[in-house]
Amino acid sequence: YLIPSLDRSHAGHYRCIVRNRVGAIMQCSTEVQVAYMGGFVEGERSQTVSQGEGALIHAPRIHSFPRPQITWFRDGRKIPSSSRIAITLDNTLVILSTVAPDAGRYYAQAVNDKNGENKTSQPITLTVESKYA
């Protein structure tokens, strides 16, 4: 069986059945999974925290199979983990005890390892307000 132009609608279970005059015998069965990546669901957004507070920046939702790898960027630079910055299993960026330089435009980049597609989210602008303003 040949699918010349595979798309998401072709995902599912397929089986081949051999028939003759005596009856039918199931020959083989397989599941077809189709890797895909849609766009990010959410647009540009912003959030504000007071200096010294923690910030949770949730990854924007994206439709993808399999689940994409998420990498966080701020102002064009990849964000490394540190004693103050971590990324949770659900791809939430956690910043402990925010300081003024944490303010900026954050982006999530999603990469689908199966089909090589990648997408970058709209910016998430973090504002860090001074407690003494």
Order of alpha helices (4+ residues) and beta strands (2+ residues): beta-beta-beta-beta-beta-beta-beta-beta-beta-beta-beta-beta-beta
